[in-house]
Amino acid sequence: MFLTECKQAALYTVEDIFLCDAAVSHISEDSATLTVTKSNSDLTLTEAHVTFFDSAKGLVTYSCELSGFKKSKRVSTNEYYFTRCTAIEQLSVMQRRNDIKVPVNLSIGISGRTQKGYVSNAAATVWNISAGGIFITTRESFSIGDVVDFHFTTADLPSISLQAEILRIQEHRHLRKIIGSRTDDTELIGYGCRFVRLPSRAESQIRNFVFRQDLIHRRWISSME
């Protein structure tokens, strides 16, 4: 099977010009059904490059044949169209699931029982996230092995309750490459953390968020070239 666990994709022309996002369903040995809205799609396409957000494999791009677009019968305010997408040739694989790390700048509150006592709703900032963990800064002092609780939410992602174990500590003088101008706050300490006791649904949501943000970043880099 050319995909393992995939619900989203992005369509490009064979010249690698972005067209639209698509929902992925009915995956078989070498094909899948893609669903798009009429306003964002080119309904005359017969060939395309398709980047799939596969939770296990990463960002996988195939050269594909599209077997025509048909209107969905489901009732909706939008007009949905679906096409059968057959993979012809794998073009690239962009990192496996825990390798992709994307930058964010998100304020959160963290709590947890640590080796030094209980911390409740301490201010922190998430600077990057992957399917395996996060990097945060805070003024609170933690030790390696401490576990913190927090909620992660963005405009594209519903609130997810998460736990993360601190694996490494980065003192203020080493933070410049990650947080830039915020290094003027000399009380900040950086913590590299891995997710623990992560429910499968939350893991899937984070993977899809990370893959999507990574693809958006790649589009932006490509547009600058």
Secondary structure, DSSP 8 states (H G I E B T S, - for coil): ---SSEEEEEEE-TT--EEEEEEEE---SSEEEEEEEGGG--TT-SEEEEEEEETTTEEEEEEEEEEEEEE--S--SS-EEEEEEEEEEEEEEE--TTT-EEEEEEEEEEEEEETTEEEEEEEEEEEEEESSEEEEEESS---TT-EEEEEEEETTEEEEEEEEEEEEEE-GGG-HHHHGGGGG-TT-EEEEEEE-S--HHHHHHHHHHHHHHHHHHHHHHHHH-
